């Protein structure tokens, strides 16, 4: 296992709430460059998103990556899935770092992403 799993909405794509699938925001600053650097370091990049429920949606994400400058040779090496893949680390804007104790229900209810959602 030599994969890094990256969430799409809010991490790669600059998510600002519910948007139609065919009207996605531009990338978060540095996202495309980070994908390149992970691949150059020998990591397998996996993009996971609930948006990847069909081949049409997976292809749309590939087209979006291409639109924002990621090269075809790199896109071809990325697995795009709607399931949580095995990985050494997960980059997700809706994650809670587990450090041995569970958050309270109030802490979970108060959780905000880095964008404040």
N, C-alpha and C positions, 0 to 999 in steps of 0.2 A: 504494500500500500504506500504509494508515493503521490497521493492526490491532495489537492487543496480544493475544498468545496466552497463555492461563492454563491450567495443568494443574488438573485437578479434585481428585484425591485428594492430600492433603497440602498443598495450597495454598489451594483454596477450601473443601473439606470437610476437617475435622480427622481425617485418616487415622491410624488406630492399628493397622495391620496388615490382614490380609485379613478383610474383613467382607462378609457377603452384600449383594448389590446393593440389596435392599429394606430394609436396616437400616443406613443411612448415619449417620455422626456429624454433629453440628451444624457450622456453618461455623467456620473459623478466625476469631479475633477480627479484625474490620475487613474481612473479605472482601467482604461485600455492599456496604458503604460504598465500598470501592475500586472495585468494578464500576460503581457509580453515578458516581463521580468521573471514571473513565476515559471513560465515555459522555458525561458533561457536558463533558469537554474535547475532544470530537469524535473520540475513538478508537473504532474498531470492536472490540468485544470478541469473541474467539473462545475458547471453552472446548474444550480437547482432552483426551481421556481414552480409554483402552482400553475403558472402560465403555460407550462410545457406538457399539457395533457394530450396533445395530438401532434402528429407529424407536421401539420400546417403551422401550429404554434412554435414548434421547435425550429422550423425553417424561417419563421418570422424573426425569431431571436437571432438566428445566424445572419439574416439580412441586415438586422439592426446593427450587429457587431461590424459587419462589412461597411455599412453606411458611415460608421464612426471611426473607420480607419484600420480595423483589424484585418490583417491579411488572410486570404483564403487558406494558405498553408497552415496558419495557426488555428483558424476556425475549424478546419477539418480534424484537428487533434483534440477538440473540446467536446466532452460529453455534455449534452443538455438534457436534463431530466426533471421530472416532477416528484422524484423520490429522494429521500435523504441517502446519499451515497456513502460508502466507506471513505474516510479521509483522515489525514493527520491533523487537520484543523478546518474549522468552519468559520467563514466570514459571513455574518448575518446581523442585520440591524435589529432583529427582534430576539436576540439570544440573551440569556442570563448566564453569566459565568458561575458555574457551580464550584464552590470552594469547600465543600464538606458540610455545609448547613443549608437547609432549604429556606427560600424566602417566605415571608408570611403572605397570606392572602392579600393583605393591604398593600404590601410592597409590589406584588404582581399587578394589582389593580392600578397602582400609580405609575407603572412602568411607562416610559416614553422612549422612543427611538432617538437617535442623534438628531433627527429632523423635528422632533417634538410631537410625533404622532402617537 
